Amino acid sequence: MGRRPLPRRRHPPPTCGERLVNGGFETDLTGTWQILNPTAPIARVQSPVYEGQWAVRLGDLQVTFSSYATLWQRVSLDRSRATLSLWHLPQIRESGDRFYIGFRNARNEWIPLLVDSANTGAGEPVSLDLTPYVGQILTLTISSSPPRRSSPALKQQDASPKGREPQPTMSLPDCSQDSL
């Protein structure tokens, strides 16, 4: 008599919930993203856009005054893993301009996730693992900062590959893996 193979245990796919509100910048920033400096050059733009209709530009290469352009949003990571995904197009005017992605935790400590001073002029995907911070409420921050009298421009754009269903410009799915 032959042995019957044991049935394979199937694990359900992870359950995910998007944590960013208006991560695609498809609606007005008011009520979803907080602007640290209301006079800073921050704008929703329709070109260039990786996917979807809108992106956000932090800074402006034509501005002659120095200004930090910062957006932030509080997010709660309450599942077992989280990854921040985005597409960004770095354009800086002078050495010392920087682009930051990071967060402040419950103790108001600044945790940098990405500090970029590249001037590639080409869009690139960015994926940042936030799993070590699951269980916390974070103040996610995206910012461009000039060293002196310049204002870098950075366009945050969609992270989803072309030809796929449009996703938010910045996506932060917070997932749990349930197993049987």
N, C-alpha and C positions, 0 to 999 in steps of 0.2 A: 504494500500500500504506500502510495507516494505522499510526501509531505505537502501540505497546503501552505503556500506562502502566507506569511503574516500580512495583514492589511497594512498599507502605508498610512502613516499618520499625516494628515493634511493640516497644515497651519493656515488659518485664514490670513488674507492680506492685512497689512497694517491699517488701522483706522486713523485717519488724519483729519485735522481741522485747521483751516487757514487762520493764523493769528493776526496778521496785519489787516487793518481796515484800509481799503483804497490803496493797496500795494501797487496797483497798476496806474495810479494817478489819473484814472479815467474820469473821476469827478473832481470838483473843486477841492482844494486842500483843506478848506475851512471845516472844522468839526472832525477831521480824521487825523491830520498831521498838524502838529504844533510848530510854529515858526518862531525860532529863538529871537531873531532880530527882524521885526516887520519891515524895516527899510532896506534889508539886504536884497541883492538881486537874485530872487528865486522866482522861477516861472514854470508853468506847465507849457510844454511846447509840442507841436505836432510834427516837427522834423528836426533831426532825424529820430525816428522811432523804430525800434527793432521789431516789435509786434504790438498790436493793439492800436489805439488812436493817439495816445498821449505818452509823454515822458516828462520828467522834471529836470530842469536845469538849475544847478546850484552855482551861482556866480555868473560873471559875464566878462568875456575877454575884452570888451570895449569900454568897460567902466574904468575910470581913472582914480577912484577912491578905494581905500582898503575896507573890506567888509567881510565878516564871517557869515557864510550862508549855511544855516543849520535848520534841519527838520528833525523832529523827534516824535515818537509815539510809544506809549506804554503798552507792553504786551506781556501776557501771562503764559508761561510755558509749563503746562501741567501734565504732559504725557511723558513718554519714555525717551523720545528723541526729537530733535528739531534741527533743521538746516535752513539757513537764510540763503536764497538764491536770487541773483540779479544779473543784469547785463549793464556794463558801464563803459562810457566813452570818455576817457580822460583827455582833457585839453588844458594845458597850463600856459601861462604867459611868461613867467620868469622863474628862475631857480628859487626854491624855497616854498613854492605853492604846494599845498597838500590837499588830499582828499582823505576823509576818515569815515570809517564805519566802526561803530562800537556801541557800548551801552553803559548805563549807570545801573548798578545793582541796588538792592534795598539799603545798603550802607552808604550809598551815594559815591561808590568807588568807580572810577572810570576804567573800563575794560576795553582796550582797543582790539578790534578784530582785523582791521585792514587799515594800513596807512600807505597811501600811494602818492608818488610824485612823478609818475610816468607821464610822458607827453607823446603817447603813441599815435593819437589821432584815429585809432582803430578801436572799435567796440570789442569787448571781451567778456565772457561769462565769468561770474564769481560765485563760488559756493562756499559758505562758511558754516562749519558744524557748531551748533549751539547746544548739543546734547549735554555737555558738562554743566550747563546752567539750567537744566530742566528742574522744575519745582520752584522757580523764582519768577518774580515779576520784574521785568527789565524795562528800562527806558532806552529803546533803540534809537540811535542817533546817526544821521548821515550829514556830513558837513564838508564844506570846502573852506580853506583858510589861506589867506595871502600872507606872505612874510612882511611886506611893507605896504606899497601903494598899488598892488595889483589885485585882481580878483579872478581866481581860476574859474573856469567853467567846467562843469561836469554834468553830463546828461546820464541820468539813471534810466536804463531801458530794460525791456523785457528779457527774461532769462530763458524763455522757452525756445526750443529749436524751431527754425522756419518749417512750415508745413504741418505743424501740430496745432492743436487747439490753443488759442491765445490764453496766456496765463498772466497773472499780475506782474507788473514791472519788478516789484520786489515781492517775493513769495516766502512765507515762513510757515510751512506746514509743521504742525506739532503732532507727532504720531505716537501711537502705542501699538505694540505687537502683542496681540492676544494669542495664546496657544492653547491647544486642547490638552 
